[in-house]
Amino acid sequence: LKNFYQNVVQNRNLYQLSNNLTRKTVSVSVIILNHNGREFIKECLDSVLQSDYPNFKVIILDNASTDNSYQYLLENYGGNDRIKILRSDNQLYFAGGNNFAAVQAQGEKLIFLNSDTDVDKNWLKELVSFSEANEKWLVQPKILFWNKKEMIDNVGGRYVFPGFGFGIGRDQKDIGQ
């Protein structure tokens, strides 16, 4: 009986190992909304492209910029197979711009960023892993201030009627929490 249980455990472990090795990584579309963000867009895109997650594509929507962002994107990232560059001649604002780009997305998961975002190389792997393990539809990472990277902008939000919100953790020092 002892040998039987050892074989069951060993076979289960081999099955789990095999399943983990053959499991397909979830495809992700990273949608970046840009409006006159020329001064930020290079750092944003370069940080996203350094991600250690293997299965993602980037859709960047230039939202009627007037600072030559679109031309810069075409010249510097137009040949990158991971990036699809879109442009709207009309300012679609936040919701409209993201919805416009999301229609083009093919990923199983969508991630929305603004062009002034700088991400860590493991951000995408961590977000996908958390959302898969916890069956979450919406997740948000800890967001640090752009100009004060040791300070938390927020780790989520709370909203009250009629739609006013505030960031949780705002202005706290980031100590790895």
Helices and strands as residue ranges (DSSP letters): H 2-22, E 28-34, H 38-49, E 56-63, H 69-77, E 83-88, H 93-102, E 109-114, H 123-134, E 143-144, E 152-154, E 157-160, E 164-167
